[in-house]
Amino acid sequence: MGIDDTQEYKAAIQDPWGPYRLVSSRNCNHEPVASNLVSSIGMSDLKYLMSVDIVFTDDTSKWTRCPVLETQENPALSWDGNTSKLGVKLKPSVDKMGNPAANPTGPSSTNSMDANYISSTGMGWFPGYALDVNTGTRLNIAFGEDSNLGNDNGNDMMFNPSSNFYDSNNEAVFGGKHYVYVFRDAGCLPNSIDNGSMPAYDAGQFYMDNFTSTGQLYRMWRSCSWVGTPMLESGEQWLSSKAKLRLRVKTPMQHYSCNIPNLINNGFPTYGLTIDANTGVPANKDVGGIKIYPNPTSNVLFIESLTNSLKYNIFDLSGRLIYSGVLTASLDQLDISHYKKGLYILNFEGNKAIKFIKK
């Protein structure tokens, strides 16, 4: 009780995607959760749930290297007859074309074109990527497949679900159970027990280095944010078109940095603005008989007016008053050499305003 009681997420997000925190865990053979990881669901805090874009693309340069997990419920029916659900399938890793590593007991490679990239076993490629849209951070992904569902591409270490909901015996197969798991960047979550439990995208290196540790595995799964069960559209070919899935949640601004000295803005998000000198501000702007030039300028701004004794104010883009004055002649000049580079608004009485750039 107390977790999405009114089913807001269920109403807002179309199946088959949802927050890991709300995934069913009632020992159903088809749920994307393993019994030994059920308690990690309760510890996956919804306040860290982020808005993400998940992109599917045939551009292999953008694919995500990731662990391939067993989604068969019965270890006896797993790829080796001994792998538990959501255990890493320690079959030879594959390259982007599905070719297996020639030597699964050999060393790993640092070349992303090699089948043994990151690890000689247990890894494949997700055909796309996931981004945290609030921070721009690329995220780690894992996907699964059911080794007992070979007819639905469940035992080839590739992300290639079929379009079959059921097999010939009317048993649910869900396209081979290629469940997708998106992990948040938990490399720095202040005041959280998950701090450091999963980094931003590292081609699956952190997961492969730590999944054999029960404690670390549990912590990594607390960092799982989104789960999906994508399937092939009937009558279509896999990756015949690009697709972008947008999952959005409203969240307050949060601290994004920790253990860093001299934090800017107290660890809250910061934003910058770069003004190009060619942003469309005319060089000689004339508004209501008032002309300024040169624009952009670095030292002196000339103001030409038909009226003397015209009051004016200069504001920056944040609305902060920079300077106030009165025109004393039909041609006046302002020294702006000490202004910071950027865009300013010169506002005259009578609601006449002209923008200028200090370069």
C-alpha positions as CSV (number, residue, x, y, z in Angstrom):
1,M,0.0,0.0,0.0
2,G,1.1,3.5,-0.6
3,I,2.8,2.9,-3.9
4,D,0.8,4.2,-6.8
5,D,-2.5,3.3,-5.1
6,T,-4.5,5.2,-7.7
7,Q,-2.6,3.6,-10.5
8,E,-1.3,6.9,-11.9
9,Y,1.6,5.2,-13.6
10,K,-0.5,2.4,-15.0
11,A,-2.9,5.0,-16.5
12,A,-0.2,7.2,-17.8
13,I,2.2,4.7,-19.3
14,Q,1.2,2.2,-21.9
15,D,2.1,-1.4,-21.4
16,P,4.6,-3.0,-21.8
17,W,6.7,-0.4,-20.0
18,G,6.7,0.6,-16.4
19,P,8.8,1.6,-13.4
20,Y,10.8,-1.3,-11.9
21,R,9.5,-0.3,-8.5
22,L,6.0,-1.3,-9.6
23,V,6.7,-4.5,-11.4
24,S,4.6,-7.5,-10.2
25,S,6.5,-10.0,-8.1
26,R,4.0,-12.7,-7.4
27,N,6.1,-15.7,-8.6
28,C,4.5,-15.6,-12.0
29,N,6.6,-17.4,-14.7
30,H,6.3,-14.5,-17.0
31,E,7.2,-11.5,-14.9
32,P,10.5,-9.8,-15.5
33,V,11.7,-10.1,-11.9
34,A,13.7,-12.9,-10.3
35,S,12.6,-14.3,-7.0
36,N,16.1,-13.7,-5.4
37,L,15.8,-10.0,-6.4
38,V,12.2,-9.3,-5.4
39,S,13.3,-7.4,-2.3
40,S,15.3,-5.0,-4.5
41,I,12.0,-3.8,-5.9
42,G,10.9,-2.4,-2.6
43,M,14.2,-0.6,-2.2
44,S,14.0,1.0,-5.7
45,D,12.9,4.5,-4.7
46,L,10.4,6.2,-7.0
47,K,11.8,9.6,-6.1
48,Y,14.8,8.8,-8.3
49,L,12.7,7.7,-11.2
50,M,13.8,9.8,-14.2
51,S,12.4,10.7,-17.6
52,V,14.1,8.8,-20.3
53,D,14.2,8.5,-24.1
54,I,14.8,4.9,-25.3
55,V,15.8,4.9,-29.0
56,F,15.7,1.9,-31.3
57,T,17.9,2.3,-34.4
58,D,19.6,0.3,-37.1
59,D,22.6,2.6,-36.8
60,T,25.1,0.2,-35.1
61,S,27.4,3.0,-34.0
62,K,24.7,4.0,-31.5
63,W,24.0,0.6,-30.1
64,T,24.5,-0.2,-26.4
65,R,26.8,-2.9,-25.1
66,C,25.1,-4.8,-22.3
67,P,24.8,-8.0,-20.3
68,V,22.4,-10.6,-21.6
69,L,20.3,-12.2,-18.9
70,E,18.5,-15.5,-18.6
71,T,14.7,-15.0,-18.4
72,Q,13.7,-18.7,-18.2
73,E,12.1,-19.4,-14.8
74,N,13.4,-23.0,-14.5
75,P,17.2,-23.2,-14.3
76,A,17.0,-26.7,-15.7
77,L,15.6,-25.2,-18.9
78,S,18.2,-22.4,-19.1
79,W,21.0,-22.3,-21.7
80,D,23.3,-24.5,-19.6
81,G,20.7,-26.2,-17.4
82,N,22.0,-24.3,-14.3
83,T,21.5,-20.6,-14.7
84,S,18.9,-18.9,-12.4
85,K,16.5,-16.3,-13.7
86,L,18.2,-13.0,-14.5
87,G,21.6,-14.6,-14.1
88,V,24.1,-13.5,-16.8
89,K,24.1,-16.0,-19.7
90,L,27.7,-16.9,-19.8
91,K,27.6,-18.0,-23.4
92,P,30.1,-16.6,-25.8
93,S,29.5,-12.8,-26.2
94,V,28.5,-11.7,-29.7
95,D,29.3,-8.8,-31.9
96,K,26.8,-6.5,-33.6
97,M,26.2,-9.0,-36.3
98,G,25.6,-11.8,-33.8
99,N,28.9,-13.6,-34.4
100,P,30.1,-15.3,-31.2
101,A,33.5,-14.7,-29.6
102,A,36.0,-17.2,-31.0
103,N,37.5,-17.9,-27.6
104,P,35.0,-17.6,-24.7
105,T,37.7,-18.4,-22.2
106,G,40.1,-15.8,-23.6
107,P,40.7,-12.2,-22.6
108,S,38.3,-9.4,-23.3
109,S,38.9,-6.7,-25.9
110,T,38.7,-2.9,-25.8
111,N,37.6,-2.7,-29.4
112,S,33.8,-2.3,-29.7
113,M,33.9,-4.1,-33.1
114,D,35.1,-7.4,-31.4
115,A,32.7,-10.0,-30.1
116,N,34.7,-10.2,-26.9
117,Y,34.4,-6.4,-26.3
118,I,34.3,-5.9,-22.5
119,S,33.8,-9.6,-21.8
120,S,34.3,-12.8,-23.8
121,T,31.0,-14.2,-22.3
122,G,27.6,-12.9,-21.3
123,M,27.3,-9.8,-23.5
124,G,25.4,-8.7,-26.5
125,W,24.1,-5.4,-28.1
126,F,20.9,-3.6,-27.5
127,P,20.0,-1.9,-30.9
128,G,19.8,1.6,-29.6
129,Y,20.4,3.6,-26.4
130,A,18.7,5.2,-23.4
131,L,19.1,8.8,-22.2
132,D,18.2,10.5,-18.9
133,V,16.6,13.6,-20.5
134,N,17.0,15.7,-17.3
135,T,20.8,15.4,-17.3
136,G,21.6,14.2,-20.8
137,T,23.3,11.2,-19.3
138,R,23.5,8.0,-21.4
139,L,22.3,5.0,-19.3
140,N,23.2,1.4,-18.9
141,I,20.8,-1.2,-20.2
142,A,20.5,-5.0,-19.8
143,F,18.2,-7.3,-21.7
144,G,17.1,-10.8,-21.3
145,E,16.0,-13.8,-23.4
146,D,14.4,-17.2,-22.5
147,S,16.8,-19.9,-23.7
148,N,14.0,-22.4,-23.8
149,L,12.2,-20.3,-26.5
150,G,14.6,-20.9,-29.4
151,N,11.7,-20.6,-31.9
152,D,11.3,-17.0,-30.7
153,N,15.1,-16.1,-30.8
154,G,15.5,-16.8,-27.1
155,N,18.9,-18.4,-27.2
156,D,21.1,-16.4,-29.6
157,M,22.4,-13.6,-27.3
158,M,20.8,-11.0,-29.6
159,F,18.0,-8.5,-29.0
160,N,15.5,-9.7,-31.6
161,P,12.1,-10.5,-30.1
162,S,9.5,-12.2,-32.2
163,S,5.9,-11.1,-32.7
164,N,4.5,-14.2,-30.9
165,F,2.5,-13.7,-27.8
166,Y,1.7,-17.4,-27.6
167,D,3.2,-20.6,-28.9
168,S,1.3,-23.5,-30.6
169,N,0.3,-24.9,-27.2
170,N,-1.2,-21.5,-26.2
171,E,1.6,-20.9,-23.7
172,A,2.7,-17.3,-23.3
173,V,6.1,-16.6,-24.9
174,F,6.0,-12.8,-25.2
175,G,8.3,-12.7,-28.2
176,G,11.0,-14.8,-26.5
177,K,10.9,-12.7,-23.2
178,H,13.4,-10.1,-24.3
179,Y,12.8,-8.0,-21.3
180,V,14.7,-4.7,-21.2
181,Y,16.1,-3.1,-18.0
182,V,17.2,0.6,-17.9
183,F,19.4,1.5,-15.0
184,R,19.7,5.1,-13.7
185,D,23.0,6.7,-13.1
186,A,23.4,6.2,-9.4
187,G,27.0,7.1,-9.3
188,C,26.2,10.1,-7.1
189,L,22.9,10.1,-5.2
190,P,23.4,12.1,-1.9
191,N,21.9,10.6,1.2
192,S,21.1,7.4,-0.7
193,I,22.2,3.9,0.1
194,D,22.3,3.4,-3.7
195,N,25.2,5.9,-4.0
196,G,27.7,4.4,-6.4
197,S,25.7,1.3,-7.2
198,M,25.5,1.9,-11.0
199,P,27.4,4.5,-13.1
200,A,26.4,6.2,-16.3
201,Y,26.8,4.2,-19.5
202,D,30.1,2.3,-19.4
203,A,29.3,-0.4,-22.0
204,G,28.2,-2.8,-19.2
205,Q,31.6,-2.9,-17.6
206,F,30.5,-2.2,-14.0
207,Y,27.7,-4.8,-14.2
208,M,30.0,-7.5,-15.6
209,D,32.7,-6.7,-12.9
210,N,30.2,-7.0,-10.0
211,F,27.4,-9.4,-10.8
212,T,29.1,-12.3,-9.0
213,S,28.9,-10.4,-5.7
214,T,25.5,-11.0,-4.2
215,G,25.5,-7.8,-2.2
216,Q,26.6,-5.7,-5.2
217,L,24.2,-7.4,-7.5
218,Y,21.4,-6.5,-5.1
219,R,22.5,-2.9,-5.0
220,M,22.8,-2.7,-8.8
221,W,19.2,-3.9,-9.2
222,R,18.0,-1.2,-6.8
223,S,19.2,1.2,-9.4
224,C,17.0,-0.3,-12.1
225,S,14.4,2.3,-13.0
226,W,12.4,1.1,-16.1
227,V,11.4,-2.3,-17.4
228,G,9.8,-3.1,-20.7
229,T,8.8,-6.0,-22.9
230,P,9.1,-4.8,-26.5
231,M,8.0,-7.2,-29.2
232,L,8.1,-7.2,-33.0
233,E,5.0,-5.9,-34.7
234,S,3.3,-8.7,-36.6
235,G,4.2,-8.6,-40.3
236,E,7.2,-6.3,-39.8
237,Q,10.9,-6.9,-39.9
238,W,13.0,-6.1,-36.9
239,L,14.6,-2.6,-37.1
240,S,12.8,-1.8,-40.4
241,S,12.2,1.6,-39.0
242,K,13.6,3.8,-36.2
243,A,11.6,4.4,-33.0
244,K,11.9,6.6,-29.9
245,L,10.1,5.8,-26.7
246,R,9.5,8.8,-24.4
247,L,8.9,7.9,-20.7
248,R,8.2,11.1,-18.7
249,V,7.7,11.8,-15.0
250,K,7.5,15.0,-13.1
251,T,10.3,15.5,-10.6
252,P,11.5,18.4,-8.5
253,M,15.1,19.7,-9.0
254,Q,17.5,17.5,-7.2
255,H,21.1,17.6,-6.1
256,Y,23.1,15.9,-8.9
257,S,26.6,16.1,-7.4
258,C,28.1,14.8,-4.2
259,N,31.5,14.7,-2.5
260,I,32.7,17.5,-4.8
261,P,34.4,20.5,-3.3
262,N,33.2,24.0,-4.2
263,L,30.0,23.0,-5.7
264,I,28.4,25.4,-8.1
265,N,24.7,26.3,-7.2
266,N,24.8,23.9,-4.2
267,G,24.7,20.9,-6.5
268,F,21.5,21.8,-8.2
269,P,21.4,21.8,-12.0
270,T,23.0,24.8,-13.7
271,Y,22.3,26.1,-17.1
272,G,24.3,28.3,-19.4
273,L,23.5,30.5,-22.4
274,T,25.8,31.1,-25.3
275,I,25.0,34.1,-27.6
276,D,26.3,33.9,-31.1
277,A,27.3,37.3,-32.5
278,N,25.1,36.4,-35.5
279,T,21.8,35.8,-33.7
280,G,19.8,38.1,-35.9
281,V,20.1,41.4,-33.9
282,P,20.4,44.1,-36.6
283,A,23.7,46.1,-36.7
284,N,21.8,49.4,-36.8
285,K,18.6,49.0,-34.9
286,D,15.9,51.7,-35.3
287,V,12.9,51.7,-32.9
288,G,10.6,54.7,-32.8
289,G,13.2,57.1,-34.0
290,I,15.9,55.7,-31.7
291,K,18.9,54.1,-33.4
292,I,21.9,52.2,-31.8
293,Y,25.2,51.2,-33.3
294,P,27.5,49.3,-33.7
295,N,25.7,46.1,-32.8
296,P,27.3,43.9,-31.7
297,T,29.9,46.0,-30.0
298,S,32.8,45.5,-27.5
299,N,33.5,49.0,-26.1
300,V,31.2,51.9,-27.0
301,L,27.5,51.9,-28.0
302,F,26.2,55.0,-29.8
303,I,22.6,56.0,-29.3
304,E,21.0,58.4,-31.8
305,S,17.6,59.9,-30.9
306,L,15.4,62.7,-32.1
307,T,14.6,63.5,-28.4
308,N,16.8,64.8,-25.7
309,S,16.4,64.0,-22.0
310,L,15.1,60.5,-22.7
311,K,15.4,58.2,-19.7
312,Y,16.6,54.6,-20.3
313,N,17.5,51.4,-18.4
314,I,19.8,48.5,-19.3
315,F,18.8,45.0,-18.2
316,D,20.6,41.6,-18.7
317,L,18.6,38.6,-19.7
318,S,17.8,37.6,-16.1
319,G,16.0,40.9,-15.7
320,R,18.6,42.4,-13.5
321,L,19.0,46.2,-13.8
322,I,22.6,47.0,-15.0
323,Y,22.5,50.7,-15.5
324,S,20.1,53.7,-15.7
325,G,20.6,57.0,-17.4
326,V,19.3,59.9,-19.4
327,L,20.2,60.8,-23.0
328,T,21.7,64.3,-22.9
329,A,22.1,64.9,-26.7
330,S,20.7,63.7,-30.0
331,L,23.8,61.5,-30.3
332,D,25.0,60.0,-27.1
333,Q,27.4,57.1,-26.3
334,L,27.7,54.5,-23.6
335,D,30.9,52.9,-22.4
336,I,30.1,49.1,-22.1
337,S,33.7,47.9,-22.1
338,H,33.3,46.6,-18.5
339,Y,30.1,44.6,-19.3
340,K,30.2,40.8,-19.4
341,K,29.8,39.3,-22.9
342,G,26.1,38.6,-23.7
343,L,22.8,39.9,-24.8
344,Y,21.3,43.1,-23.1
345,I,18.1,45.0,-23.4
346,L,18.1,48.8,-23.7
347,N,14.7,50.0,-22.5
348,F,13.5,53.6,-23.0
349,E,10.6,55.4,-21.4
350,G,7.5,54.8,-23.5
351,N,8.1,51.0,-23.5
352,K,10.6,51.2,-26.4
353,A,13.2,48.4,-26.1
354,I,16.2,47.5,-28.2
355,K,18.5,44.5,-27.8
356,F,22.3,44.7,-28.2
357,I,25.2,42.3,-27.9
358,K,28.3,42.9,-25.9
359,K,31.0,40.8,-27.6
